[in-house]
Amino acid sequence: MLDFARNNDPLQPALASGRVQQADRGACLVAGPFGLIRAQRAAGCLLEPKAGDTVALFLTAQEAWIISVLARTPGEGELVLPARTAVRARELQISAESEVALQAPSVRIAGGVLVQAVESVRTLASKIFEKASLRFGLFGKLAEQVSGLKETKASRMRVSLDENLRVRSASADLKARESMRIDGGHINIG
């Protein structure tokens, strides 16, 4: 090896920098004052090196490790993390100028309170399953339009209205197994 990082003993570890010539998932060919060497991405180097990057290296007589990407021309970056990774913080904020995308076979969100502050919501789903012990929504106006069948199934159901209830249908069928009660000050049928 050449004299790198002002160290005259090639058996002593040293730090150096170089430019990535070729990169393939953690293994890179790096050129610098030490010549052309093969270096592995260190576990602490989270940004995946790519060709053209300037990198910091830790060199020993047997190994070369990329410990950091120092400079990159504008473009995409990829953070490479272990198979199971947890991010812990007292408070964490993720922001992006144009889009945040989550992609996984399953996405789980757990929290004590979910606060939504959105201008518009678009949902594309083939199936939606919702399980809640209590669901509360307060709307100024809520309109639903379903092209197929809308079915509500509950062990008990109560509808409370402050003003009028109007049901319009081409055909209506009201059935009760035991009893049905219609109570009102004035009842018109027909």
C-alpha positions in Angstrom: 0.0 0.0 0.0 1.0 3.6 -0.6 1.7 6.1 2.2 -1.8 7.2 3.2 -2.9 9.6 5.8 0.7 10.5 6.5 1.3 7.1 8.1 4.6 5.5 7.1 3.7 2.1 8.7 1.2 0.2 6.4 0.3 -2.1 9.3 -1.2 0.7 11.4 -4.8 1.7 10.8 -5.4 5.0 9.1 -8.1 7.4 7.8 -8.2 8.5 4.2 -10.6 9.8 1.6 -11.3 8.7 -1.9 -13.8 8.7 -4.8 -16.1 5.7 -5.5 -15.5 4.4 -9.0 -17.9 1.5 -8.8 -20.6 0.5 -6.2 -22.6 -2.6 -5.7 -24.7 -2.9 -2.6 -22.1 -2.0 0.1 -19.0 -3.2 -1.8 -17.2 -0.4 -3.7 -14.0 0.2 -5.7 -12.5 3.4 -4.4 -9.7 5.4 -5.9 -7.4 7.8 -3.9 -3.9 8.5 -2.9 -3.6 4.8 -1.9 -4.5 3.5 -5.3 -7.6 1.5 -6.2 -9.0 -0.6 -3.4 -12.1 -2.6 -2.6 -13.9 -1.2 0.5 -17.1 -2.4 2.3 -19.7 0.0 3.7 -19.5 0.1 7.5 -22.7 -0.5 9.5 -22.5 3.1 10.7 -22.4 4.5 7.2 -26.2 4.8 6.6 -26.1 6.5 3.2 -25.5 3.9 0.5 -22.3 4.9 -1.5 -22.6 5.3 -5.3 -20.2 6.0 -8.1 -18.9 9.6 -8.0 -19.2 10.0 -4.2 -16.3 11.2 -2.1 -16.1 8.9 0.9 -14.1 8.7 4.2 -12.3 5.4 4.7 -10.9 3.5 7.6 -7.9 1.4 6.3 -6.0 -1.5 7.9 -3.5 -3.9 6.3 -6.3 -6.4 5.7 -9.5 -4.3 5.3 -10.9 -1.1 4.0 -14.2 0.3 5.4 -16.3 3.2 4.1 -17.3 5.0 7.3 -19.1 8.0 5.7 -20.2 9.6 2.4 -18.6 13.0 2.5 -19.9 14.5 -0.7 -22.4 13.6 -3.4 -23.5 15.2 -6.6 -27.2 16.1 -6.5 -29.5 13.1 -6.8 -31.2 10.4 -4.8 -29.8 9.0 -1.6 -30.7 5.7 0.0 -30.5 5.0 3.7 -29.5 1.4 4.4 -30.6 0.1 7.8 -30.5 -3.4 9.4 -33.5 -5.8 8.7 -35.2 -4.8 12.0 -34.6 -1.1 12.9 -36.3 1.1 15.5 -36.1 4.9 15.6 -36.7 6.2 19.1 -37.1 9.9 20.0 -39.0 11.9 22.5 -40.5 13.8 19.6 -40.0 12.9 15.9 -41.1 15.0 12.9 -40.9 13.9 9.2 -41.4 16.4 6.5 -40.9 16.6 2.8 -41.4 19.2 0.1 -43.5 17.2 -2.2 -44.4 13.7 -0.9 -44.0 11.1 1.8 -44.6 7.6 0.7 -44.9 4.5 2.9 -44.7 1.1 1.1 -45.0 -2.2 2.9 -47.2 -5.3 2.8 -48.6 -4.1 6.2 -48.5 -0.6 7.8 -49.3 -0.4 11.5 -49.9 2.9 13.3 -50.4 2.8 17.1 -50.9 5.8 19.3 -53.0 7.3 22.1 -54.4 10.1 20.0 -54.5 10.4 16.2 -54.7 14.0 15.1 -55.4 14.6 11.4 -54.9 18.1 9.9 -55.4 17.6 6.1 -56.7 19.7 3.3 -58.1 16.8 1.3 -58.1 13.0 1.7 -58.0 10.5 -1.2 -58.4 6.8 -0.3 -57.8 4.0 -2.8 -58.6 0.7 -1.2 -60.0 -2.6 -2.3 -61.0 -3.5 1.3 -61.2 -1.4 4.4 -61.6 -3.0 7.8 -62.2 -0.7 10.8 -62.4 -1.8 14.4 -63.1 0.8 17.0 -64.6 0.7 20.5 -65.9 4.3 20.1 -65.9 6.4 16.9 -67.0 10.0 17.0 -67.2 12.4 14.1 -68.5 15.9 14.1 -69.4 17.2 10.6 -71.2 20.3 9.4 -72.5 18.3 6.5 -71.8 14.6 5.6 -72.9 13.2 2.3 -72.3 9.5 1.3 -73.1 8.0 -2.1 -72.7 4.3 -2.6 -73.2 2.7 -6.0 -73.8 -0.8 -4.6 -75.3 -2.1 -1.4 -74.6 -0.3 1.9 -75.2 -2.5 4.9 -75.1 -1.6 8.6 -75.1 -4.5 11.1 -75.2 -3.9 14.8 -76.4 -5.6 18.0 -78.3 -2.3 18.8 -78.9 0.9 16.9 -80.1 4.3 18.0 -80.6 7.3 15.7 -81.3 10.7 17.3 -82.2 13.7 15.2 -82.8 17.3 16.3 -85.1 18.0 13.3 -86.6 15.8 10.6 -86.1 12.3 9.3 -87.0 11.7 5.7 -86.6 8.3 4.0 -87.3 8.2 0.2 -87.3 4.9 -1.7 -88.8 3.2 -4.7 -89.6 0.4 -2.3 -89.2 0.1 1.5 -89.5 -2.9 3.7 -89.5 -2.5 7.6 -89.6 -5.8 9.5 -89.3 -6.7 13.2 -89.2 -10.1 14.7 -91.1 -9.2 17.9 -92.7 -5.8 17.9 -92.6 -2.5 16.1 -93.6 0.8 17.7 -94.5 4.0 15.9 -95.0 6.9 18.3 -95.8 10.5 17.3 -98.0 13.4 17.8 -99.4 13.1 14.3 -99.0 10.1 12.1 -99.9 10.1 8.3 -99.8 6.8 6.4 -100.5 6.9 2.7 
